[in-house]
């Protein structure tokens, strides 16, 4: 019989023999889940999904607050052989309408408070089943799953079968669904397990990240599950709570913003971190000041790494000292089995130390964009390398440094904000002639958006009105921190808006 490449089967294979051991301890509202709870809960949900007689390859879209039951739902979707589609909890109606219309999920799971408007959008788009799931162990999904058996055989899947679709906004403003296969995700999980030295059954991960993207779901939660490691689980990041539980933990994964907030805690000492073996940072650039201050305060050097929705993790600073030092300001070396090259605009290799476009290749690289064959073709080279859209360089020792995005991406608190998307919403507002959104440095979020808005002749606009209108339509992390009304935008001789000039004008805004 051919091997089952279903991610769930591999993850389940990592569970300890004693299923009554604690798998997850919840910290916000104290509670415990055993490995048996994860096994039974995901089986019941998988049986519920199987009972719906959904077509092969059906998508299950999920927008819920972080909960252990939400993690079980992810496992259940894979287990039942369907395609998991996580949606950021901050997304508002215009965004959700687009995702549901584009992905055409057979099942949508949302928080009870959003059921009214989300179910309307879903049924209108042809979705047949909408369930609720809340972070207090309630909702129609659990009520329905409770009637199903807690025994379930994982559906067989091939390595190239679709497992997840992750929406990643394009700089043109329209989101693209990155299709990740069972093989893509599993290869990356196993590579990281080995590279970062996960100790089967002995590690303890503080899980303080959201579950709707690569970092919290695949890199953190899945790595802990597949190595049979306990998680200390936080629904919302709380620096004081993290510091108080560090002595019991061995692994912490965060975005730079979390490290900045932890450094503000007096309790963060070498003693608090004495049992820790690994701190990783990603999803946004880590300031060298944060890197250095963390080392001085804790005695630990953060392992900075680099990845994206389309590929999961691509590079990492070394975990083992024999593999090299951890260098601040770099994202380390390509992971084993991953090819990475830096190319110039003509498609030739850049010399050592020179900046160019980063291209990658490997089993972790996604299968393409959902229902966008032309866009997929555009993003791969003739010889099969994926053009990441990131710009960087490789030094003489092989360390990779990310210089920025080839486009104008803003990374705010670890979340991607695409200016063109935000500009699209501003430009639709009454009285707006045009707008430009640029990223400027921010001490807490790394970078935030600033919007420059030009009113139509005779129209009167003010910053508060623009901000208020945006808050009801798009996720809070995308809303610019400041809005300025201007008579005109600076342009070059070709009529193109000079965003570099705008960035320069406002770079000291939050200094």
C-alpha positions, 0 to 999 in steps of 0.5 A, a space after each residue: 500500500 502506498 504511504 499516506 502523506 496526510 500531514 495529520 498522520 505524521 503529526 499524530 505519529 509524534 504524539 507520546 505513547 501515554 495519551 493521558 499526559 498533558 498536551 496543552 495547558 491554557 494560561 489565560 483561563 487555566 485548563 488542561 488538554 491531554 493528547 487523548 483530548 486532541 485525538 478524540 476532539 479532532 476525530 469527532 470534528 473530522 467525522 462531522 465533516 465526513 457526514 456532510 458528504 462534501 465534494 473532494 477537495 472542499 475548502 473549510 474557511 475558518 475565522 475564529 478567535 484563538 482556541 485549542 478547539 480551533 487547533 483541533 479543527 485544523 487537525 480535523 480538516 486535514 484528517 478528513 482530507 479537506 482543505 483548510 483556509 484560515 482567515 485573520 480575525 481582524 478581517 472585516 466584511 469587504 475582505 471576508 466577502 472577497 475570500 469567500 467569493 474567491 475560495 468558494 468554501 463548502 464550510 465556513 466556521 466563524 465566531 458567534 458574534 459574527 454569525 449574522 453577517 458572515 453567514 449571509 455572505 457565505 450563503 450568498 456565495 453558495 456555501 452550504 454549511 456555516 458553524 460557530 466556534 467560540 473561545 469558551 468551548 461553545 458554538 454549533 460546531 462543538 454541539 454538532 461534533 459531540 454527536 459523532 464517534 471519537 474514532 476516525 481513520 485519517 483519509 489517505 492523501 498524496 504529497 501533492 494533494 492540496 492541504 491549505 490555502 493561505 491568502 497573501 495580499 498582492 501589491 496590486 491590492 487583490 489577495 492571492 490564495 497560496 496553495 500549500 500541499 501536504 508535502 509542502 507543509 510536512 517537509 518544512 515541519 520535519 526540516 525545522 524539527 531537525 534543524 532547531 533540535 526539537 526534543 521528542 516529549 521533552 520540550 515545552 513551547 510557550 505559544 503566544 502567536 495567532 493561529 491564522 498564519 504560517 508562524 503560529 500554525 505550522 512553525 509553532 503549533 505543528 512543530 510542538 505536536 509532531 515532537 510530542 511537546 507540551 504547549 503553554 497556550 495563550 489566547 492573547 499575548 501578555 508579556 507579564 504572563 510569559 515572563 512568569 512561565 518562562 522558567 517552565 518552558 524551553 522554546 518561545 517563538 515571537 515576532 519582533 514586537 513581542 520581544 520589544 514588549 518582553 524587554 519592558 518587563 523587569 522580571 525578564 532576567 537570566 534566571 527566568 530564562 535558565 531552562 530556555 534553549 530556543 528563542 526564534 523571531 520572524 515575520 518582520 525584521 528584528 532591530 539590531 538594538 532588540 537583538 543585542 539587548 535581548 542577549 545582554 538581558 537574558 544570556 540567549 541569542 535570538 535565532 532570526 529566520 525568514 519565511 513567507 506564506 508561499 514557502 513557510 520557513 526558508 532560512 534560519 540562523 544556526 541553532 547549533 554552535 558548530 553550524 556557525 554564529 547567530 548574526 544579528 541583522 541577518 536571517 542566516 542560511 538556507 535550510 537543508 534541502 532549500 535552494 536560495 539565490 540572488 538574481 539581478 534584473 537581467 536574471 543573472 546571479 548577483 556577486 557576493 554581497 550585492 543586492 538583488 531579487 531573492 529566488 527559492 526552490 525546494 519541497 516547501 515551495 507552494 503549488 501556485 496561486 488559487 485559480 490564478 494560473 497566469 499569476 503563478 506562471 509569472 512568479 516562477 522563473 523558466 527553470 522553476 525558481 520562485 521569485 519571492 518579491 524580497 530583495 536581499 544579499 548573501 555575504 561571503 560566509 553564506 549569511 542571507 540579509 533581507 533588504 526589503 520588498 521589491 514593492 512597497 510592502 509594509 510589515 507592521 507588528 509582523 503583519 503584511 500591509 499592502 499599500 495598494 489595497 488600503 489606497 483602494 479603500 481610501 480612493 472609494 471614499 466620497 471627496 477623495 481624488 487620490 491617496 498614497 500609503 507609505 510605511 514609516 519606522 515605529 518603535 513598537 510595530 517596526 513599521 506603520 502605515 501613513 496615508 497621504 490623501 488629496 481631496 477632490 476640488 471643492 471637497 473638504 476632508 479631515 484625517 479623523 473622518 478618513 480613519 473612522 471610515 477605514 476602521 469599519 472596513 478593513 483589519 485594524 493592523 492595515 489602518 494607517 496610524 496617521 492621515 495627512 490631507 495634501 493638495 497634491 502628491 509628489 510625482 516624477 517626470 513620468 507622473 509616478 507618485 514618488 513614495 520614497 519622497 513621502 517616506 522620507 518626509 514622514 520618517 521621523 513621525 514616530 521617532 
